[in-house]
């Protein structure tokens, strides 16, 4: 059965009159939350985890709650003879406090008489558009945290956040430059097409053991990448690859 726009708007008003604004708003909120989890690429990389008040602690830095999680400690083994003893190492566990924040859309209002004048399901359109806006903010905040982590790792390893494109003495700790960008002799903000060697570099980043100039371990390596996130425009660059570029598998 097809519902007209007038029927959708009238049904929304009727629900307001019978169930009240609280239940109607709650129903809309649940719908948006469900769509939000399905639409965000952040949830595909880091699945949502539900927390309750018992999982949270008060923060000493601000007036909200945080969740403290443990970071896996480093360990190693050694070969010794039957009379030898292993080296003693005092265990020091690292922890991290996860904070929370709210993502909200604008608060939309309309007069009941004006709502009846629309021939389109304006309430449904606003819900869908607000959902897209909220997903964009959520994914943007996730990428901001990812960029901050990459910059910090690069800085700890080299002392520099970035180099110009035409600097060939490039020490890549957590950042790599594209093959076409390295071949450019001048600085440019033009985005270069992704190449097969670029994919290989990215896959090898987490597997490398990285130390700084003082021989301090920045990344222990031996990590295997599981997912790769790229823009749709970067994925479109695959269409320009030849059979030799693709090889036996992508």
HELIX and SHEET records of a PDB file:
HELIX    1   1 UNK A    5  UNK A   39  1                                  35    
HELIX    2   2 UNK A   41  UNK A   45  1                                   5    
HELIX    3   3 UNK A   53  UNK A   55  5                                   3    
HELIX    4   4 UNK A  112  UNK A  116  1                                   5    
HELIX    5   5 UNK A  122  UNK A  158  1                                  37    
HELIX    6   6 UNK A  179  UNK A  182  1                                   4    
HELIX    7   7 UNK A  196  UNK A  205  1                                  10    
HELIX    8   8 UNK A  232  UNK A  236  1                                   5    
HELIX    9   9 UNK A  237  UNK A  240  5                                   4    
HELIX   10  10 UNK A  243  UNK A  246  1                                   4    
SHEET    1   A 3 UNK A  57  UNK A  58  0                                        
SHEET    2   A 3 UNK A  65  UNK A  71 -1                                        
SHEET    3   A 3 UNK A  94  UNK A  99 -1                                        
SHEET    1   B 2 UNK A 210  UNK A 211  0                                        
SHEET    2   B 2 UNK A 217  UNK A 219 -1                                        
END                                                                             
